Amino acid sequence: MKILFLYKYANYEPLGLMILSAELKKAGHMCAFVDVKLEKNFIKTVVGLSPDIIAYSVITGSHNYYKNINLKLKKHCSFLSVFGGPHCTFFPDFIHEEGVDIICRGEADRSIVMLADALEQKHDYCSIPNLWVKKQGEIFKNEMADLCVNLDTISFPDRNLVNVYSHYRSMKRRDVITSRGCPYNCTYCFNHAGKALYKSKGRYVRQRSVDNVIEELVILKDKHGSRKFHFQDDVFTVNRNWTFEFCNAYKQQVQLPFEVQLRVNLVDDEIVKALKEAGCVLAMYGIESGNDAIRNEVLNRKISRSKIVETAALFRRYGIRTMSVNMLGLPDESFENALETLRLNIDCKPSYAWNSLYHPYPMTKLAAYSIEKGYFDGDIHSFNESFLFSRSVMKTPDIRRIENLHFLFPIAVDFPVCLSIVKWATKLRLTGFYKFLFFLHRVFAAVVSLRRITMSEIFVYEKSRFFAVKKQWQKL
């Protein structure tokens, strides 16, 4: 079978698709990759590849974008469309959309291989676990498969899949994931819904062995020229003993800078010291809201203000750059509450204060609360694919001023002397101008403050958009 993964570049490597490609290739299937953002004419490229399956991974907000692309492609070639990702997992009625042949709920590592095998052998594929299949006007809804408990048995991501583009080949910072699942139940996150979906299907939070992770990193360093790693894990330090074991092995065998995402309640002096000695250069942690009631009761974060400020100071003491993560436009949030988030970030002094406008994703407790309170009408099709540059779908009293604050937020954190000016500026109808400032500051922070990307990498990306590399199946 010939499987094509279609994707739109979003500032990180599509590890999920790359893992699926590795599993499919191991089973003897052929895989290709098209990044619509890096192609001059992606329809012509797809038609030339003539795939049997086109697979998409979608979140709520990007679902309409990929659905429309799929409909365009259906007019030019014949294939089976498979949609997976969080949107399909928690909103399986997506199967009813025109042009959608199959959706995959949950982890697809085994299901997509079973599907490709069945098609190759001309067997029935309507009863494969995790899949909802639309065939001849009938929809077959299959049960969830048990979770894969031993993550070491899953193939390393297929880096060659995306390396058909010079932009991906030139990336010095590579994405890696060492675990699946999160033990926490934040109301805005899909993990509590995921646990319910996979109830009695196996351990939800799983982690690869240190040896398995180190093996992948050494390959990336020696064979792919990687010079930095970003760990995509929801909470990198979720297992204290694993963290210490990893740091010891990493500084002996890898010795490259890396970035992590974590929760401040799982960090102390010993952990930060171990991360620093191993080579950690950037730690990303969630503040989410500066208002205690919203953060701990509405969002269920259960983290005190003092712990956030204390941990931020700890990272500064060890010389590790930080990126705080925040949301604005939350349920029950007033403009003054949003300013509390801004002031807490000023106290924490992060290298960059990342913030987004809240999206009430389906099947989350906070989305249900937003609908119940009348803040959201429940229309998921109103979501824009970007939660950074789009307007909020929430109907809270101060939402338009909060939108303006969102775009001025990281600038105000860097220059707190401007706080009074920022408060006044949020009343003006200059959202377009504020978006432009937000974008410029974001690029500056990525290159200078966080040192996550170089100007040469930006140049290669822009060049790739005009000179896309295309490969036929026989060359893969």
N, C-alpha and C positions, 0 to 999 in steps of 0.2 A: 504493500500500500504506500501511496505517496501522501504524506501529511504536511500541510503548509500551516505554519503559525503566523498569524497576521497581528501586527502590533503597532502602536504609535508611541514613539520614544517619549519617556516621561522622567528623565534624569536619573534613572537607575536601570540596572540590567533586569530583564524579566526572568528571574530565577525559576519561577514555577514552570514557564514554558520550556526553559532549557533543561529542567529535570525530566519533563515529559518526553522531550526529544531524545534524551539519553536512554530512557527506558524503551522507547519505541525502536531506536536503532539497535539496542541490545537484542530486541526480539526480531530483528531482520527487516524492519521497515525503513523507508526513506523519508527524511524530514528536510524541510526548507523553511526559510524565515523571510518575511517581507515587512519592513518598517515603512509605513505609509508616509511618515514625516521625512524620510530620507530618499524617497523615490520621486522621480520626475513624473512618471505615469504608472502608478501601482496597479491599475487595472490591466494594462498591457503586460506588465511583468507577471501577474498572477495567471492570466490567460496563457502566456508562454510556458509557465510551469505545469499547467494542466493537472492540478492536484485532485486526489480522490476525496480528501477531507480538508476542510479549512477550519482551523480551531482558533477560538478567541477566548481571552480571559477578561472578564468585565466586572467593574464595580458599579454600584448605583451612581449614575451621573454620566458614566461613559457608555452605558448600555444602549442608548439611542444612537450614539455615534457609530458604534460597531454594527448595530442592527441595520442602519442605513447603508453602511459600506457593504454589508453582506447582501442586501437587496440589489445593489448596483452590480455586484459580482455575479449574482444569480442570473442576470440578464445576458451575461457574456460567456459563462461556462457552466458546466454541470458538475456538481460536487455535493457532498454531504456536509452541512454546517453543524459544528459542535461548539456550544457556548458553555464556558465554565466560569469559575471565580465567585466572589462573594455575592454578587447580585443574583446569580442563578441558584446559589446555595440557599439563600434566604428568601428569594422571591421566585420560586420555581414556575409560577404561572407565566413566566417569560416564554415558556414553550409554546404558548398560544400565538405568539407574534409571527407575522408572516415571514417566511424564509428561514425560520429557526427549526431545524430538523431534530436536534438532540440538545439537551442540557445535561450538564454533570453537576451534581450536588456534592460538595465536600472535596476530599482529596482524590485526585484523578490518576495517580501514578499507575494503578493496576487497571482501572476501568478503561482508560483510553487504549491500553495495549490489548485488552480483551476485545474491544470494539474493532481495532485494526485487524486483529487475528481473525475475528468472525467474518469480516468483510473479505479478507484475503481468501478465506476458505469457503466463501459463499454460504456461511451458516447464519442462522437467525441471530439477531443482535438485540432483540427487544426485551430481553430479561437480564441484562447485565446490571449488577449492583451499582448504585449511585446515579444511573442514567434514567432520564425521562425521555422517551422516544416517541416522536410523532411519525406515524406511518399509515398511509392510506386512510387518513381521516380519523384514526384512532390514536389515543395517547396511552402509552404504557409507562406506569409509574413504579419504579423499582425501589426496594428498600436500600438503606444505607449499608455499605460494607463495614466490617470491623476495621478499626484504625490499624495502621502499621506501627507496631510497638517498637521494633528494632530499626531505627533510622539508618543504621550502618549498612543495611541491606539495600538501600536506595542509591541509585547511581549518582555520581557527581554531576552537576549541571554541565550540559553540552555547550562549552564555550565556542566551539567551532560553528555552532548554529548561527550566532549573531555576528561572527567575525567576517561574514561576507561584506560587511560595511566597514570602511576605514575608521569611522568614528568609534566603533566598538573595539576594533583592533588596537587603536591608539590609547585606549583608556588605561591609565596607570593605577587608578583606584578600582578595585574589583569588589563586587558584592558577594557575600557569603552568608549562609544561614546555618546555625548549629542546632536549632531546636524547632519544635512545632508546639503551638498552644501556649496559653498564658494562664496562670493560676488565679488571676484577679478577675473581678466582676464589675468593671467600670460600666456604667449604664449606657454610655455612648458608643461602646465598642462591641464588635460582633462576637467576642469570645464567650460571653455568657450564653448567647443564643447557640453558639457552636457546641458548647457543652451539653445543652439540652438536646440538640440534634443528634449528638453522638452518645447519648446516655446508654450505658450497658454495652457500648461498642469498643471498649478498650480504654486505656489510660490516655487522657486528653493531652496532658503536658508530657512531652518526650524530648530527649536530648541525645545527640550523637555522642559517641565516645570521643575523648580528647585525641586519641591516636588517629581516628578516622578524619577528624577536622584538620589536624596537622598535616596529614597526608595530602589532602586537597590543597591546602595553602602552599605546601612545598611545590606541588605541580604548577600552581598558578605563578609562583615566583620564578621557577626554573624554566618553564616551557612557554609561559604566556607574558613574561616580562612585567608582571604586577609589581608595583612599588608601594602600594598601600591597600588596606582592606577595610571595607565597611561591613559590619555585622548587622544584618537586618532583623535579628531576633527582637521580639517585643521587649523582653527583659533579659539582657545578656547575663546578669549576675543572679539569676533566679536560684541557682544551685551554688552555694558558697564553696563547698569543697571542690566542685568541678571547676569553678573560676580560678582557684589557686593552682590546681593541677594544670589547667590550660595555660595560665600565665607563665609557669615554670617551663613548660614544654616549648611555648612560643618563643621566649627569649633565648632559648638554646638552639632551636631549629629553624626559626623563621626570621626573626630580627628585622621586621619592617614595621612602620607606623600603622596604627589601626584606629578605627572609630567604633563606638558602641552606643547602644540605646539601653537605658536602664531606669529604674525607679529609685528615688532618693532614699526610701525607707529600707532598701536593700544595700545601702552603701555605708561604710564606715572607714576609718583611717587605714585599717589593714587592707581592705579591698582596693581603695584608691591607690595606695602605695604599690600593691601588686600590679595593678593596671599600668601605672606609670612606669615601673621597672620593666614591664614586658614590652612597652612601646606605644601605649595608648596616647593619642594626641587630641582626641575629641570625644567628649561624653555628651550625649543628648538625653535630657530628662524632662519629664512632663510637669509643668505647673498647672496648666489648663485654665484655672481660674484663681484670681487673687482673693476672692470672697470666700471665707471659710465655709459658710453654709452651702453655697453653690458647689464648691469643690468637694466637700465631704458628704453632703446629704443628697444633693441633686445628681452629682457625678459619681458618687460612691468611691472617691479616691482614698479617703481615710489617711491623709497625710497632713501634718500640721505645718503651719507657716514657718515656725521656728526650725523644723527639720529641713525644709526647703532652703532657707537662707543659710543654715549651718553647712549643708552639703555643698552648696554653691561655693562657699568660702573655702571648703576643703579642697575642691578641685583647683581653685585659684592658687592655693598654697602649694600644691604639687605641680603647678604649671601646666595643667591640662585644659585646653580650650573647651568651652561649653556652648551648647545650643539649647536654650529653653524652648519648650513646646507649649503653645497656648491656643485657646479657642475663644472667639468672641461671638456674640449673637446667641448666647445660650438661653434656654428656657429660664424664666424668672429673673433674667439679668437686666438691670437698668444701666444707663450710661455711667452712673457713679460706680456701679459694680465693675464695669469694664475698666474704669480708671483704677480701681483697686488692683486689677491684674497688671496693668501698666506699672503701677508703683511698686508692686512686689518684684517685678522683673528689674526695675531700676535698682532695688535693694540687692538683688542677686548678681547684678553686673555680668550677665552672660556675654560671650563673644558675639553671639547673635541671638536675638529674640524672635524665633519663628512663631508665626501665628496664622491661623486660618479662621474662616467663618464656619460656624457649626452647620453640619449637614445632618438632618434626622434620618439616619439610615434605617431601612425597614428591618423589622424583627428585633430591634434593640429596645430596651426598656425606656430609654430617653426619648425615642421617637414616639412611642406610645403615650408617654407623658406629655409630649409636645402637642400631640393631636387632642388628647383629653383636655388640655388647658386652652385649646384654641389658638396655639401659636403656629400650628402647621396644619394645612388642609389634607394632608395624606397623599398628595399627588406626587409620586416619585418621578414622574416624567417632567416635573418642573425643575429638577436638579440640573445644574450645569456640570460638565465634567471637571471643571476647575473649582476647587474650594479656596483658591488664592485670589483669583482675579474676577470672579463672578459676584453677583449680588446675592444676598441671603434670601432663602425661601421662608424664613421665619417672620412672624407677624407680631413681634414684641413692640412696645410703645416707642422705644428709642432706637429702633433698628437702623434707620438711615444715618444717624450720627455715629452709631457703632460701626457701620460699614466704613465711613470715612476714617474713624479711629483705627480700624484694621489696617488700612494702607499707610497710615502715619505711625503706627505702633513701633516698629523696630527702629525707626529714626529717632523717636522720642526716648526710647530706652538708651540709645547711644549718646543722645544729647539731652539729658534731663532738664537742662536749663531752659529748654524750649517748651516745657510742659504746658505752661499757661497759654502759649501761642497755639499749641496743638489743640487744646481744649476749645479755643475760640475758632480755629480753622475747621473743626468738625461741623460747624453750623453752616458753612458755605457750600454752595453747589459746585464744587470743583473736583468731583470724584475722579474724572478722567485724568486730571493733572496729578492727583494723589496716586493714582495707579502707576503713572509714569515714574514718579519719585520712588514708589515702592519697588518697581522693577529695577531701577538703577541701583538703589541701595542693596537690593538682594544680590545682584551680580557682584557688586563691590565686596559684600560680605563673603560670598562664596570664594572669591579669588584672594582677598586680603585678610579679612578677619578670621575666617575659618580655614582658609587654605585647602579647600576641598577640591578645587579645580584650577587649572592653569589657563592663562590666556591662549596658549598654543592648543589646548584641548578644545576650547571654544572655537578657535579658528578651524580646526579639523572638522568639528561638528557642522559649522556653517558651510564649509567646503563640501562636506558629504551630502548636504541637501541639494547641491547642484550636480554633483558627479557621483551618483549612486552606482554601486557595484552590483551587477546581476549575474547569477550563476544558474545554469540549467541543471536538471536532475543528474545528468550523466557526469557533471563535474563535481558533484557533492561527495 
